[in-house]
Amino acid sequence: MTATAGDLAKVFDNGFHLYWCDVSASAQPKIHRPLEVREVAWWQPEAVSAQAWRYPDQGAMIRDLVTARRLPATH
């Protein structure tokens, strides 16, 4: 699956950069770098923090980022 990296979402304390990405709605995932990527899946934000993550609290941080991005902007 080809993903297009967009805006920077967050830089973690360990230096890892997380970007917002876009993919085609008909894209079929295929993992090309299994040492870096274990799984490709579409989750609802409330399910993100319940998964096993490499770093403590990473799932909760990502869930909060996705939830904030989905909320309509208030002016």
C-alpha positions as CSV (number, residue, x, y, z in Angstrom):
1,M,0.0,0.0,0.0
2,T,1.4,3.4,-0.9
3,A,0.9,6.0,1.8
4,T,1.6,9.7,1.4
5,A,3.1,11.4,4.4
6,G,1.6,14.7,5.4
7,D,2.0,17.0,8.3
8,L,4.0,16.1,11.4
9,A,1.7,14.8,14.1
10,K,4.2,14.6,17.0
11,V,7.9,14.2,17.9
12,F,8.2,11.7,20.8
13,D,10.7,12.1,23.6
14,N,12.9,9.3,22.0
15,G,13.1,11.3,18.7
16,F,10.6,9.3,16.8
17,H,8.6,11.4,14.3
18,L,5.0,10.5,13.7
19,Y,3.3,11.9,10.6
20,W,-0.3,12.0,9.4
21,C,-0.6,9.9,6.3
22,D,-3.2,9.4,3.5
23,V,-3.9,6.2,1.6
24,S,-6.4,5.4,-1.1
25,A,-9.7,4.0,0.2
26,S,-9.2,0.9,-1.9
27,A,-5.6,0.3,-0.7
28,Q,-4.7,-3.2,0.4
29,P,-2.0,-3.3,3.1
30,K,1.2,-5.3,2.5
31,I,4.1,-5.1,4.9
32,H,7.4,-4.6,3.2
33,R,9.6,-4.1,6.3
34,P,8.5,-6.6,8.9
35,L,11.3,-5.6,11.3
36,E,9.8,-2.1,11.4
37,V,6.1,-2.7,10.8
38,R,4.4,-5.7,12.5
39,E,0.8,-4.9,11.5
40,V,-1.3,-2.6,9.4
41,A,-4.9,-2.1,10.6
42,W,-7.6,0.5,10.7
43,W,-8.8,1.1,14.3
44,Q,-11.3,3.3,16.0
45,P,-9.6,5.8,18.3
46,E,-11.0,4.2,21.4
47,A,-9.3,0.9,20.6
48,V,-5.8,2.3,20.1
49,S,-4.6,2.5,23.7
50,A,-5.6,-1.1,24.4
51,Q,-3.0,-2.5,22.0
52,A,0.5,-3.6,23.0
53,W,2.9,-0.8,22.2
54,R,6.7,-0.7,22.0
55,Y,6.8,2.3,24.4
56,P,4.7,2.8,27.5
57,D,1.7,5.1,27.0
58,Q,2.3,5.5,23.3
59,G,-1.1,4.1,22.4
60,A,-2.8,6.7,24.7
61,M,-0.8,9.5,23.1
62,I,-1.7,8.4,19.6
63,R,-5.4,7.9,20.5
64,D,-5.4,11.5,21.9
65,L,-3.8,12.8,18.7
66,V,-6.3,11.1,16.5
67,T,-9.3,12.1,18.6
68,A,-8.2,15.7,18.6
69,R,-7.7,15.7,14.9
70,R,-11.2,14.3,14.4
71,L,-12.9,17.0,16.5
72,P,-14.3,20.0,14.6
73,A,-12.2,23.1,15.1
74,T,-13.8,25.7,17.4
75,H,-13.3,29.4,16.8
